[in-house]
Amino acid sequence: MLGFTHNELRVVFFLIVALLVGMGFRLHKQGARQAIVPAASTDSSFVAVFQTKAAELNLADKRGAPQAAVKRAEKTSSSERERGSGVGLLIDVNTATASELERLPKVGPVLARKIVEHRDEHGSFRQIHDLVKVRGIGEATLQRLRPHLEPIK
């Protein structure tokens, strides 16, 4: 067929299959990313849904935690949500638990635990840049985290 030997046909067939699998994987990955973004389409609709759910669950406590979360959600721009910051809440590295820190991009359970351990051993972070003192966080990782972190006061 087309002057190819049997082994050459096998190689061509393998390359075509590999190309199709790679394209399928890329399309699947892009489709999953696009399915997440529309969930937080506008700031006002997100805040309205959050307030409704908080009222339904009667989450308003004496400290006003849901209201603080709503204010943080209002501050977060829609472009930050499109970059994948989850529901749009900013995380305070001085008060966040390890599971909350895992919501950050490129932060898994091990790195979240290291951040909490560093904070427990050395005290609160005085500025966001102090995170580079945590083993596993360099300048590049810090730049990815910065848009998702609440400024330190």
Secondary structure as UniProt FT lines:
FT   TURN            2..3
FT   HELIX           6..36
FT   HELIX           37..40
FT   HELIX           43..57
FT   TURN            62..63
FT   HELIX           65..75
FT   HELIX           78..82
FT   TURN            83..84
FT   TURN            86..87
FT   TURN            93..95
FT   HELIX           98..101
FT   TURN            102..103
FT   TURN            105..106
FT   HELIX           109..122
FT   HELIX           128..133
FT   TURN            135..136
FT   HELIX           139..145
FT   HELIX           146..148
//
